[in-house]
């Protein structure tokens, strides 16, 4: 009855596999509900324990977190490349051969340890010491050129009148 209600277009050949799946859900109801009640558990598709499927051990990851914290204390911004290279060194020291420290691994590592790697950015340029003199010289050149060609109106690049 339930299968026909929720899957009305299901072919007869797939009926048994769907029935088996529903019985599996029914038998693991308590573990599914326990997973759902965890923080962020309602969004999970698979039930993996913390630390499972990670290549580095918890101790190695703790060393990486300590390394990041030490650099931050010294005021050094940690980049994704720095994290990847340090993770490779830690994996090599631990004897973990096929370790890539991919973007996905880094993303999940940062999520597991509640880290974000933000680098300081600087916008703008350092003004040259002779800026005022250069600006005045340029203004004189513009006035001279305007007089030379007989221009009565001077516009900015955005076409606003400056005269």
PEPE-V658150 format. One line per field, one symbol per residue. ss: DSSP state (2 for helix, 1 for strand, 0 for the rest). burial: # if it has 9 or more other ideal C-beta (glycine too) atoms within 8 Angstrom, else .. A space follows every 50 residues. Layout:
# PEPE-V658150
ss->???
burial->???
This chain:
# PEPE-V658150
ss->02222200000222222222222222202222222220002220000000 00000002222222222222222000000222222222222222000000 00222222222200000000000000000022222222222222222220 0000100000100
burial->..#......#....#..##..#..#......#..#.....#......... ...#.#...##.###.##..##.....#...###.###.###.#.#..#. #...##.###.#....#................#.......#..##.... .............
